[in-house]
Structure formats: C-alpha cells, structure tokens
Amino acid sequence: MAEYATDVRRQLDEAPMGRLQIIAIILCVLLNALDGFDVLAISFASPGIAKEWGVERAALGLVLSMELIGMAIGSILLGNVADRIGRRPTILFCLIVMALGMGAATQAWDVISLSVIRLATGLGIGGMLACTNAMVAELANARARSLAVAIMAAGYPAGAILGGSVASHLLVAGDWRDIFLFGGIATALFLPFIWFLLPESIGFLLQKRPDNALARVNHALRRLGHAALDALPPVDTAALKPSFAALFAPGLARTTILLTLGYFCHIMTFYFILKWVPKIVVDMGYAPSAAGGVLVWANVGGLLGALLLSALSWRIAIRPLVIIAMIASTCLVTLFGQEQTTLAGLSLIAAAAGFCTNGAVVGLYALMAQSFPTAVRAGGTGIVIGFGRGGAALGPIVAGFLFSLNVGLPWVAFAMALGSLVGAALLILLRPRPA
C-alpha cells in the first residue's frame, strides 16, 4: 500500500480510464459547448437589441466587447483561484455567475445595464475556460490527455453552431431576450450534474493538501475505481506554489511567455476570419444572408478541424500538430483574401481556413494543459487565454485600420495571416516539459 501511495500519480496516469472519468470529461466538453453558446448569444441577439433600443453601431460595439473583457479578466483571476481552492468549486461558482448573468440580461433596460451584465457574465465564462482545461487534463490518463483536452476545446465551436440554430428558432416566435432566457436555464440545469458527477481533481488534492486531504483523495479514488491509500505520498517540496509569480519564475517563464505570445498572435488571425468574413462577403456584392452562410461554413470547418486534430493527437505529439495547423492557417487565410469569384468558392475557402485556424486553437489548449504543472495549470492556462484575448480584440481592429487606409483585401488578408506564422515560430522555440 505504501508503494501505491508513493506512486499514486503514476498509477492514475497509467491506469485505463474509468466510467466516472469519461462521464466527467464529457461534462467538461458540454460545459465548453455552453461557453460557446453563451459567448455568441450577444451576437445572435444584437440585431434585436439595436432595433428595440435604437442603438448605433458604436454603442452596440461596446456591448459586444464587454464580454471579451470579462472573459480576459475571469481567465486570469479565476484560473489562479482554481489553483488555490480547487477546480470543482471554481467551476460551480463560474456556472452560477453565468446562469445569473444570462438570466439578468433578460431584465436589462439599456446599453449600460446590458454591458455591465455581460461584463460580469464574461468573468464566469473566462474562468470556466481555464478551469475545464485544467480539470480535463487532470482527469484523463497520460495516453488520452491531449486527446481529451482537444475534444473538450472542440465543444466550443459545437456549442456556437448549435446555439446559432437554437437562437434562429427562438427569434422566429420571440425576441432577443428569449436567447438569454434559454441560455440561463440551460446553464442552471448543469449545476446538479456538476455537483453530483464531477469529482475534484486528485492531482490538485495531492498538490494542495487541503483539510481532510487523505479522506478526500480516498473518496475520489474509490469513485474512480481505485484502491484507497493508507497515507498520502510525501509532499513534493520542489513543487511550485500557485501564484502569478510562479508562472514567470525561472524554468517556467519561457513557457508562459512563448505560449501567451503564440496564442495572442494566432488568435489575431483566427478572429480576423470570424469577425470580418460577413463584411468582406457583403462588400463583394452578396446579400447579408449569404454572408451569414459563409460564416456558418467557417464554423463548421472549425469544428471538423478540431475533431481531426483531436484524433491525430492520439498518435502524434501535439506541438508539431499545432505548428503545422498554424502554417496551413497562414496559407489559407491568405488564399481567402484572393477574392474568390463565386459564393461556393468563398464558402469552401472559409471552411478550409476555419478548419486550420480553429484546429490550431484547440491544439493550443491541449499544449497549455501539457506545458504547465498541476500546481499552476489553471492559473497558467488563465494567463495565456486572458492576455491572448487581447489578440481577439486587436485582430479585427488592425484589419479595420488597414481597410481604412484603402489597403486591398489580398494584402490585408496576407498581413493578418502572418499572425499564425509568427505563432508557429514561437511554438518552435517552446521546450516540451519533461514527463
């Protein structure tokens, strides 16, 4: 038994995945899909909001940006909280914040009130992204870890696609508030499932040693189908303490900086496609409805890219997969800017660009989980996602600035595609963490 106690982490890494582990990972995939719906809910609702309140584009842009700001803050702050108090309680807190925020949005009375509500909702969404990434990495065994995290990240575009379909049906018979009402109810329904079915990370408990740690570890081990311990393994005195400073300490600073900058650069390219495709297609002379269809194809391509990269990660190391996807993103986003002559051509190249750009994003989530040790995994993921969200905001702005200077689409697309190329170069410099 003492030998098992000493090697409990290795045993969890090498043992086959049990039923509860698989259920818990599926729950995290669904939580990420819920994030995908919640993030785009404001986009689905924005035409109705603008019409009801007579909102101009500038004011509407404020509402649309509030959630991204909240997500950045939530990723950084709540990711660090999860490393201190645990993944499970932080996920439950984020769910409550998201459910209350979605419900409160139905009662908003003007742009300011809705902006504040969406800012608060974004805190929960950002924290959820950081927590689920760490939780899945620590629930999965070593062989399935990259695959599980990549599948979890693929839940995001799946939720966006499904959410778009649900929102379209809700808007036929109702108004924009129904989208938030649906999101709030769906989010709240997850609470009992998370409470009863999502165990705390054993890796976190072994690292943090909270009160009654042995009893909690044994309870989790029994639920996962493993034998209980007589005693906890010795404390790893060399392990990092959860803090922001630890992420920039010698030995980890290089990883934190390279991942953050790589994610930032690639996400600029990714959001250029997501935010500018409709406007570009309309400027080519197509109807807004046709432009929306091209964007749907970009998201479908993104989901397929995420699933393929997830499958490949079962056999191939995740870092070279992400680098290849980023280089392919550079080529395909550049090709998108070459002004395709038919709507079918636009849809095809948008889907291909989405395939590569989102595949790389999903791979980056798996790389984050792999690169940070347990003690700072949620906080490290939160830092990368949080600061990387700056790229999400900056990408569309830079593209808009270039267009305002009358730079043609081919050159704008080429310039924005370079973000992925720079991101790939940064990942080449990343040193894999020893197992």
C-alpha positions in Angstrom: 0.0 0.0 0.0 2.8 2.4 0.8 4.4 1.8 -2.6 1.0 2.6 -4.2 0.8 5.7 -2.2 4.1 6.9 -3.4 3.3 6.1 -7.0 -0.4 7.2 -7.0 0.1 9.9 -9.6 1.9 7.4 -11.9 -0.8 4.8 -11.4 -3.5 7.3 -12.3 -1.6 8.2 -15.4 -1.1 4.6 -16.5 -4.5 3.1 -15.5 -7.3 2.8 -18.0 -10.0 5.5 -18.0 -12.9 4.5 -15.7 -16.6 5.3 -16.3 -16.7 8.3 -14.0 -13.6 9.8 -15.6 -15.2 9.6 -19.0 -18.5 11.0 -17.7 -16.7 13.9 -16.0 -14.8 14.7 -19.2 -18.0 14.6 -21.2 -19.5 17.1 -18.7 -16.5 19.4 -19.3 -17.0 19.1 -23.1 -20.6 20.1 -22.6 -19.6 23.0 -20.3 -17.3 24.3 -23.0 -20.1 24.0 -25.6 -22.3 26.0 -23.2 -19.5 28.6 -23.1 -19.6 28.7 -27.0 -23.3 29.4 -26.9 -23.1 32.0 -24.1 -20.3 33.9 -25.8 -22.2 34.2 -29.1 -25.6 34.8 -27.5 -25.0 38.6 -27.7 -24.1 38.3 -31.4 -27.4 36.4 -32.1 -29.3 39.0 -30.0 -27.6 42.1 -31.3 -29.9 42.9 -34.3 -33.0 42.8 -32.0 -31.2 44.9 -29.3 -30.3 47.5 -31.9 -33.8 47.6 -33.3 -35.6 47.8 -29.9 -33.4 50.4 -28.3 -32.3 52.3 -31.5 -28.7 51.6 -30.7 -25.9 52.9 -33.0 -23.0 50.7 -34.1 -20.6 52.3 -31.7 -22.8 51.7 -28.7 -23.5 48.1 -29.9 -19.8 47.5 -30.3 -19.4 48.4 -26.6 -21.9 45.7 -25.6 -20.2 43.2 -27.8 -16.8 43.9 -26.4 -17.7 43.8 -22.7 -17.9 40.1 -22.6 -14.5 39.7 -24.2 -13.1 42.0 -21.5 -14.8 40.0 -18.8 -13.5 36.7 -20.2 -9.9 38.0 -20.2 -10.2 39.1 -16.5 -12.0 36.0 -15.5 -9.5 33.7 -17.2 -6.6 35.4 -15.3 -8.2 35.8 -11.9 -10.4 32.7 -11.6 -7.7 30.5 -13.1 -5.4 31.4 -10.3 -8.3 31.0 -7.8 -8.8 27.4 -9.1 -5.2 26.6 -8.3 -5.8 27.8 -4.7 -9.2 26.4 -3.8 -9.8 23.7 -6.3 -11.2 23.2 -9.8 -14.6 21.8 -8.8 -15.7 24.8 -6.5 -14.5 27.3 -9.1 -16.4 25.6 -11.9 -19.6 25.6 -9.7 -19.0 29.3 -9.0 -18.5 30.1 -12.7 -21.7 28.2 -13.6 -23.7 30.2 -11.0 -22.2 33.5 -12.4 -23.0 32.5 -16.0 -26.6 31.4 -15.1 -27.3 34.6 -13.2 -25.8 36.7 -15.9 -27.8 35.1 -18.7 -31.0 35.5 -16.6 -30.2 39.1 -15.7 -29.7 40.0 -19.4 -33.4 39.4 -19.9 -34.1 42.3 -17.5 -31.6 44.8 -19.0 -33.2 48.2 -19.8 -30.5 50.0 -21.7 -27.0 49.6 -23.2 -25.2 50.5 -20.0 -27.0 47.9 -17.9 -26.6 45.2 -20.5 -22.9 46.0 -20.8 -22.4 45.6 -17.1 -24.3 42.3 -17.1 -22.3 40.9 -20.0 -19.0 42.0 -18.4 -20.0 40.0 -15.2 -21.1 37.0 -17.4 -17.8 37.1 -19.2 -16.0 36.7 -15.8 -17.7 33.3 -15.4 -17.1 32.2 -19.0 -13.4 33.1 -18.8 -12.9 31.3 -15.5 -14.8 28.3 -16.9 -12.4 28.0 -19.9 -9.4 28.0 -17.6 -10.9 25.5 -15.1 -12.2 23.0 -17.5 -8.9 22.9 -19.4 -7.1 22.0 -16.2 -9.8 19.6 -14.9 -9.8 17.5 -18.1 -6.0 17.4 -18.2 -6.0 16.0 -14.6 -8.9 13.6 -15.0 -7.5 11.9 -18.1 -4.7 9.4 -18.1 -1.4 10.1 -19.7 -2.2 8.5 -23.0 -5.6 10.2 -23.5 -4.7 13.6 -22.0 -4.0 15.6 -25.2 -7.0 13.9 -27.0 -9.3 14.6 -24.1 -8.3 18.3 -23.8 -8.6 18.8 -27.6 -12.1 17.2 -27.6 -13.0 19.5 -24.7 -11.9 22.5 -26.7 -13.9 21.3 -29.7 -17.0 21.7 -27.6 -16.7 25.4 -28.0 -17.4 25.6 -31.8 -20.0 22.9 -31.5 -21.9 25.0 -28.9 -21.6 28.0 -31.2 -23.1 26.1 -34.2 -25.9 24.5 -32.1 -26.5 27.8 -30.4 -27.0 29.6 -33.7 -29.6 27.1 -34.7 -31.5 27.3 -31.4 -31.3 31.1 -31.5 -32.7 31.3 -35.0 -35.7 29.2 -33.9 -36.2 31.3 -30.8 -36.2 34.5 -32.7 -38.9 33.3 -35.1 -41.6 33.4 -32.4 -40.0 35.5 -29.7 -37.4 38.3 -29.2 -33.8 38.7 -28.3 -34.5 38.1 -24.5 -35.6 34.6 -25.2 -32.0 33.7 -26.3 -30.6 34.8 -22.9 -33.5 33.1 -21.0 -32.8 29.8 -22.8 -29.0 30.2 -22.0 -29.7 30.9 -18.3 -32.0 27.9 -17.9 -29.6 25.6 -19.8 -26.7 26.8 -17.7 -28.6 26.3 -14.4 -29.6 22.8 -15.4 -25.9 21.8 -15.4 -25.5 22.7 -11.7 -26.8 19.4 -10.2 -24.9 17.3 -12.7 -21.6 19.1 -11.8 -22.4 18.8 -8.1 -23.0 15.1 -8.2 -20.9 13.8 -11.1 -17.8 16.0 -11.3 -15.1 14.9 -8.7 -12.3 17.2 -7.6 -9.0 16.7 -9.3 -6.9 14.2 -7.4 -3.8 15.9 -8.7 -4.9 19.1 -7.2 -5.7 17.5 -3.8 -2.3 15.8 -3.7 -0.6 19.0 -4.6 -2.6 21.4 -2.4 -3.2 19.2 0.7 -6.4 20.9 1.9 -8.2 19.9 5.2 -9.1 16.2 5.3 -6.9 15.7 2.2 -6.5 11.9 2.7 -10.2 11.3 3.2 -11.0 13.5 0.1 -8.3 11.7 -2.0 -9.6 8.3 -1.0 -13.2 9.3 -1.7 -12.2 10.4 -5.2 -10.1 7.3 -5.7 -12.9 5.0 -4.8 -15.3 6.8 -7.1 -12.8 6.4 -9.9 -12.5 2.6 -9.1 -9.0 2.7 -7.5 -7.9 1.4 -4.1 -7.7 3.8 -1.2 -4.4 5.0 0.3 -3.2 4.4 3.9 -1.3 7.6 3.8 -0.7 10.5 1.4 2.6 10.4 -0.6 5.3 12.7 0.6 4.9 16.4 -0.2 6.9 17.5 -3.2 8.9 20.2 -1.7 10.2 21.3 -5.1 6.7 21.8 -6.5 5.6 25.4 -7.4 3.2 27.3 -5.2 0.1 28.6 -7.0 0.7 32.3 -7.8 1.2 34.6 -10.7 4.9 35.0 -9.8 5.4 31.2 -10.1 4.4 31.4 -13.8 7.3 33.8 -14.5 9.9 32.1 -12.3 13.0 30.6 -13.8 12.1 27.3 -15.5 8.5 28.3 -16.4 8.8 31.9 -17.6 9.9 30.9 -21.1 6.9 28.5 -21.4 4.4 31.1 -20.1 5.7 33.9 -22.4 6.0 31.8 -25.5 2.6 30.2 -25.1 1.0 33.6 -24.4 2.6 35.3 -27.3 2.0 32.4 -29.6 -1.7 32.2 -28.7 -2.0 36.0 -28.9 -0.6 36.1 -32.5 -2.6 33.2 -33.8 -5.9 34.4 -32.2 -5.5 37.7 -34.1 -5.6 35.6 -37.4 -8.5 33.5 -36.0 -10.7 36.5 -35.1 -9.9 38.2 -38.3 -11.8 35.4 -40.1 -14.6 35.2 -37.5 -15.3 39.0 -37.4 -14.6 40.1 -40.9 -15.9 37.3 -43.1 -19.5 38.7 -43.2 -18.5 42.3 -44.1 -16.0 41.1 -46.7 -18.6 38.9 -48.4 -21.2 41.7 -48.4 -18.6 44.1 -49.9 -18.2 41.6 -52.7 -21.8 42.2 -53.6 -23.5 39.3 -51.9 -26.6 39.5 -49.7 -26.2 39.6 -45.8 -27.9 36.3 -45.6 -25.4 34.8 -47.9 -22.6 36.3 -45.8 -24.0 34.6 -42.7 -24.0 31.3 -44.6 -20.2 31.7 -45.4 -19.6 32.3 -41.6 -21.5 29.2 -40.7 -19.2 27.2 -43.1 -16.2 28.7 -41.4 -17.5 27.4 -38.0 -18.3 24.0 -39.5 -14.8 23.8 -40.9 -13.5 24.9 -37.4 -15.4 22.0 -35.7 -14.1 19.5 -38.2 -10.6 20.8 -37.8 -10.9 20.5 -34.0 -12.1 16.9 -34.3 -9.4 15.8 -36.7 -6.6 17.4 -34.6 -8.1 15.6 -31.6 -8.0 12.3 -33.4 -4.4 12.8 -34.6 -3.2 13.8 -31.1 -3.9 10.2 -30.1 -0.9 9.1 -32.2 1.2 12.3 -32.8 2.7 14.8 -30.4 0.5 17.9 -30.0 3.2 20.6 -30.6 4.1 19.7 -34.2 0.4 19.3 -35.0 -0.3 22.8 -33.8 2.7 24.2 -35.7 1.6 22.5 -38.9 -2.0 23.8 -38.4 -0.7 27.4 -37.9 1.4 27.3 -41.1 -1.6 26.0 -43.0 -3.7 28.7 -41.5 -1.3 31.3 -42.9 -1.6 29.9 -46.4 -5.4 29.5 -46.3 -6.2 32.9 -44.8 -4.0 34.5 -47.4 -5.9 32.5 -50.1 -9.2 33.7 -48.7 -8.1 37.3 -49.5 -7.6 36.5 -53.2 -11.2 37.5 -53.9 -12.9 34.2 -54.9 -15.4 34.7 -57.7 -18.2 32.5 -56.6 -20.1 32.1 -53.3 -19.4 28.4 -53.3 -15.7 29.2 -53.6 -15.9 31.7 -50.8 -17.7 29.1 -48.6 -15.1 26.4 -49.4 -12.1 28.5 -48.6 -13.7 30.0 -45.5 -14.4 26.4 -44.3 -10.8 25.4 -45.0 -9.5 28.5 -43.2 -11.7 27.8 -40.2 -10.6 24.1 -40.3 -6.9 25.1 -39.8 -7.3 28.1 -37.6 -9.6 26.5 -35.1 -7.7 23.2 -35.2 -4.7 25.2 -34.1 -6.7 26.9 -31.3 -7.9 23.5 -30.0 -4.3 22.2 -30.1 -3.1 25.2 -28.2 -5.5 24.3 -25.3 -4.0 20.8 -25.2 -0.5 22.3 -25.3 -1.3 24.6 -22.4 -2.5 21.6 -20.3 0.6 19.7 -21.2 3.1 22.5 -20.5 2.0 23.7 -17.1 2.4 21.5 -13.9 -0.6 20.7 -11.7 0.1 23.4 -9.1 -0.2 26.3 -11.7 -2.1 24.6 -14.5 -5.4 26.5 -14.2 -3.5 29.8 -13.5 -1.1 29.3 -16.4 -4.0 28.5 -18.8 -5.8 31.5 -17.5 -2.9 33.8 -18.1 -2.4 32.6 -21.7 -6.1 32.8 -22.5 -6.6 36.1 -20.7 -3.8 38.0 -22.3 -4.4 36.1 -25.6 -7.9 37.7 -25.7 -6.1 40.9 -26.5 -5.3 39.4 -29.8 -9.0 38.6 -30.3 -9.8 42.3 -29.8 -6.7 43.6 -31.7 -7.1 41.4 -34.9 -10.3 42.9 -36.1 -9.1 46.4 -35.2 -5.9 46.1 -37.1 -7.7 44.7 -40.1 -10.2 47.6 -40.0 -7.3 50.1 -39.8 -5.7 48.6 -42.9 -9.0 48.7 -44.7 -9.4 52.4 -43.7 -6.1 53.1 -45.4 -7.5 51.7 -48.6 -5.3 48.6 -48.5 -6.8 45.9 -50.7 -8.2 42.7 -49.3 -5.4 40.5 -50.7 -2.8 42.4 -48.7 -4.9 42.8 -45.6 -5.6 39.0 -45.5 -1.9 38.3 -46.1 -0.9 40.7 -43.2 -3.4 39.2 -40.8 -2.4 35.6 -41.8 1.1 36.4 -40.6 -0.1 36.2 -37.0 -0.4 32.5 -37.4 3.1 32.2 -38.9 4.6 34.2 -36.0 2.7 32.0 -33.6 4.2 28.9 -35.2 7.7 30.3 -35.0 7.2 31.0 -31.3 6.0 27.4 -30.7 9.1 26.1 -32.4 11.1 27.8 -29.6 9.0 26.1 -26.9 10.7 23.4 -25.0 8.4 20.4 -24.1 8.0 19.9 -20.3 9.6 16.7 -19.1 7.0 14.0 -18.3 
